[in-house]
Amino acid sequence: MLFVFDQEERLAMWMKNTLIPLDMLFFDGKGAMVHIERKAEPHSLRHRQAPESVRYALEINGGEGQSLSVDSGARLDPESLQECLGAGGN
């Protein structure tokens, strides 16, 4: 699931109603990944937060980030991001 915020901000996420472990990837406004939380524990109320402001948060299955070799410096593709947001061609 991709979370898109109107502007970059310091945000925190939790796993309160989530049934499976997730990797949480946090991206700045330019699409650069600035933080990853790996295998966040289901049902946890512990806040997970990037050390700086972010604009996007992407949740994927726990462990998938490691399987795909996702690490700091990964980037969201701007064209694909616009397509996901329904702005492609507008």
C-alpha positions as CSV (number, residue, x, y, z in Angstrom):
1,M,0.0,0.0,0.0
2,L,1.3,3.4,-0.9
3,F,0.6,6.3,1.4
4,V,0.9,9.8,-0.2
5,F,1.0,12.9,1.9
6,D,0.3,16.5,0.6
7,Q,3.8,17.6,1.7
8,E,6.9,16.3,3.3
9,E,6.4,15.8,7.1
10,R,7.7,13.8,10.0
11,L,5.3,11.0,10.3
12,A,4.9,7.9,12.3
13,M,3.1,4.7,11.5
14,W,2.0,1.7,13.5
15,M,0.7,-1.8,12.9
16,K,-2.4,-1.8,15.1
17,N,-4.9,-3.5,12.7
18,T,-2.3,-5.3,10.5
19,L,-2.3,-9.1,10.5
20,I,1.0,-9.8,8.8
21,P,4.6,-8.4,9.2
22,L,5.3,-5.6,6.8
23,D,8.4,-3.7,5.5
24,M,7.8,0.0,5.6
25,L,9.7,2.1,3.1
26,F,9.8,5.9,3.6
27,F,10.6,8.2,0.7
28,D,11.2,12.0,0.5
29,G,9.4,14.3,-1.9
30,K,12.0,13.6,-4.6
31,G,11.3,9.9,-4.4
32,A,14.5,8.9,-2.6
33,M,14.2,6.2,0.1
34,V,15.4,7.7,3.4
35,H,14.4,4.9,5.8
36,I,13.2,1.3,5.9
37,E,11.6,-0.6,8.8
38,R,11.9,-4.3,8.2
39,K,9.4,-6.9,9.3
40,A,7.3,-4.6,11.5
41,E,5.4,-6.7,14.1
42,P,1.7,-7.2,13.5
43,H,-0.7,-5.5,15.9
44,S,2.1,-3.4,17.4
45,L,1.4,0.1,18.6
46,R,5.1,1.0,18.5
47,H,5.6,4.0,16.2
48,R,7.9,3.5,13.2
49,Q,9.3,6.8,11.9
50,A,11.9,8.0,9.4
51,P,14.6,10.2,10.9
52,E,13.6,13.0,8.5
53,S,10.5,14.4,6.8
54,V,9.0,12.1,4.1
55,R,6.2,12.4,1.5
56,Y,5.6,8.8,0.7
57,A,5.4,5.5,2.7
58,L,5.2,2.2,1.0
59,E,4.2,-1.0,2.8
60,I,5.2,-4.3,1.3
61,N,5.2,-7.9,2.7
62,G,7.7,-8.3,5.5
63,G,11.0,-9.5,4.2
64,E,10.2,-8.5,0.6
65,G,12.5,-5.5,0.8
66,Q,15.5,-7.8,1.6
67,S,14.4,-10.3,-1.1
68,L,14.4,-7.5,-3.6
69,S,17.6,-6.0,-2.3
70,V,15.9,-2.7,-1.5
71,D,18.2,-0.5,0.5
72,S,19.0,3.2,1.2
73,G,19.3,5.2,-2.0
74,A,16.4,3.3,-3.7
75,R,14.2,5.6,-5.6
76,L,10.5,5.7,-6.7
77,D,10.3,6.0,-10.5
78,P,8.5,9.4,-11.1
79,E,6.6,8.2,-14.1
80,S,5.4,5.1,-12.4
81,L,4.5,7.1,-9.3
82,Q,2.4,9.5,-11.4
83,E,0.6,6.5,-13.1
84,C,-0.2,5.0,-9.6
85,L,-1.6,8.3,-8.5
86,G,-3.8,8.6,-11.6
87,A,-2.0,11.7,-12.8
88,G,-0.4,10.1,-15.8
89,G,-1.1,12.1,-19.0
90,N,-2.9,14.9,-17.1
